Amino acid sequence: MGFGLICMVHSKLRKVGTVTRKSRVTIPAKIRSEYSFKKGSKVGFVETEGGVLLIPVRSLRELRGSLKSHEKVMRQAIRELEREHREEARL
């Protein structure tokens, strides 16, 4: 899932934060809520040609179980990879 807060002037700008003189940025409440930012949450900054993206950085503990809803697809993908490896090994 991509993060919706874009730190640049853009036609699809959703919310605006303000940079303080201490270089801190306040993330709007709706964005904090939508992306589960809490005190101490880590964020990453990704530079792109068009600006800077702010993305949540999740710990392994927070990610635990997040793929449970995709378990069937993941198991199928693993089976396909195993089958491909066996076929390549026969060559």
Contacts in CASP RR format, 6 or more apart in sequence:
PFRMAT RR
TARGET T0000
AUTHOR 0000-0000-0000
METHOD contacts of the structure
MODEL  1
MGFGLICMVHSKLRKVGTVTRKSRVTIPAKIRSEYSFKKGSKVGFVETEG
GVLLIPVRSLRELRGSLKSHEKVMRQAIRELEREHREEARL
2 53 0 8 1.000
2 55 0 8 1.000
3 35 0 8 1.000
3 53 0 8 1.000
3 54 0 8 1.000
3 55 0 8 1.000
3 56 0 8 1.000
4 14 0 8 1.000
4 31 0 8 1.000
4 53 0 8 1.000
5 14 0 8 1.000
5 15 0 8 1.000
5 27 0 8 1.000
5 28 0 8 1.000
5 31 0 8 1.000
5 53 0 8 1.000
5 54 0 8 1.000
6 12 0 8 1.000
6 13 0 8 1.000
6 14 0 8 1.000
6 51 0 8 1.000
6 52 0 8 1.000
6 53 0 8 1.000
6 54 0 8 1.000
7 25 0 8 1.000
7 51 0 8 1.000
7 52 0 8 1.000
7 53 0 8 1.000
7 54 0 8 1.000
8 50 0 8 1.000
8 51 0 8 1.000
8 52 0 8 1.000
10 50 0 8 1.000
14 31 0 8 1.000
15 28 0 8 1.000
15 30 0 8 1.000
15 31 0 8 1.000
16 28 0 8 1.000
17 25 0 8 1.000
17 26 0 8 1.000
17 27 0 8 1.000
17 28 0 8 1.000
18 25 0 8 1.000
18 26 0 8 1.000
19 25 0 8 1.000
20 26 0 8 1.000
25 54 0 8 1.000
27 37 0 8 1.000
27 54 0 8 1.000
31 37 0 8 1.000
32 38 0 8 1.000
35 56 0 8 1.000
36 56 0 8 1.000
37 43 0 8 1.000
37 56 0 8 1.000
41 56 0 8 1.000
41 57 0 8 1.000
42 56 0 8 1.000
42 57 0 8 1.000
42 59 0 8 1.000
43 54 0 8 1.000
43 55 0 8 1.000
43 56 0 8 1.000
43 57 0 8 1.000
44 54 0 8 1.000
44 55 0 8 1.000
44 56 0 8 1.000
44 57 0 8 1.000
45 52 0 8 1.000
45 53 0 8 1.000
45 54 0 8 1.000
45 55 0 8 1.000
46 52 0 8 1.000
46 53 0 8 1.000
46 55 0 8 1.000
67 74 0 8 1.000
END
